[in-house]
Amino acid sequence: MVDFRDEDSVEHRLPHKRHDGADDHVGGEGAGALQAELPGAFTVRSAREAGLPPARLRSRALMVPFRGVRAPRNAPATTVLDRCRLLAPRLTGAQFFCHVTAASLWGMPLPGWTTSAPLHVGAHPPAREPRLPGVVGHRLSRLTDDLTLRHGLPVTAPATTWALLGAALAIDPLIIAADHLLTARLVDLDELRDAVVPGARGAVRLREALDAVRVGSESPRETETRLLLVRAGLPEPALNWSLHDDDGRFVARLDLAYPSYRVCVEYDGRHHASIDQFARDADRWAAIEQEGWVLIRVLSHHFTDPARLIVPRVQRALISRGWR
């Protein structure tokens, strides 16, 4: 069993008990001093062991992010990473972040609902998973040493994390997450395949997703566009293909490219762009077209009706260049 307890954790660096009562009240300068003195989140148990008076734990300078945990009221608490750091002091050496929480820590693109979802924490049997509001506990008996640290926090490894998502995500979000892992070189395809446990929840979805996973996609929209085109019966595009002119000079890197037909699809998800950026992009588009390519720009609003606003445009371009 891997034990991630760190002897330098905040539980070992709490302020010692004071006897002048300066921070025992619940507001004013004392509260500010307490907030400045505390190193970060800590457990109530460790505070008591360090000799902090109960009155200091009731200070308005502190918040209660999780039962049994205190943190300075101004501590970041917005992102998944913030919330994990607030919970971390309460974790035992046999507990770790998993499922969508670990996926977020690994930077996988996830559906929006995951940002406000409870934190998922796993435990090695015979250790017990945590049971408290705001946390979903899992007892993961199949995991042995497939754990590591991310942002200084204990997490399941990337491939295992992705496999655990099979119980919660649909096929397309699984493909998007896997594309990210492969392109970021956090895993290879064999590692993803090996992580799928036969008979586990979501195993069928995971295997189906693996058939559509590709290296090279650098954004969820690029993956979505690729899947859309292929499912519509169009050829599969090359991803982030480098275009060079006849003299070998680099011209542009194309999001989705059909080199045989000189057709490319570019996703532009920006809502705002400076005049200088727009000018650079316009020059880039012109350079692509100067090389004899048909450039199709896809914007975010096209995904409101992609079958009408994206697929026919790409199809017409391919047919004009000899496809079929």
Secondary structure, 3 states (H helix, E strand, C coil): CCCCCCCCCHHHCCCCCCCCCCCCCCCHHHHHHHHHHCCCCEEHHHHHHCCCCHHHHCCCCEECCCCCEEEECCCCCCCHHHHHHHHHHHCCCCEEECHHHHHHHCCCCCCHHHHHCCEEEEECCCCCCCCCCCEEEEECCCCCCCEEEECCEEEECHHHHHHHHHHCCCHHHHHHHHHHHHHCCCCCHHHHHHHCCCCCCCHHHHHHHHCCCCCCCCCHHHHHHHHHHHHCCCCCCEEEEEEECCCCCEEEEEEEEECCCCEEEEEECCCCCCHHHHHHHHHHHHHHHHCCCEEEEEEHHHHHCHHHHCHHHHHHHHHHCCCC
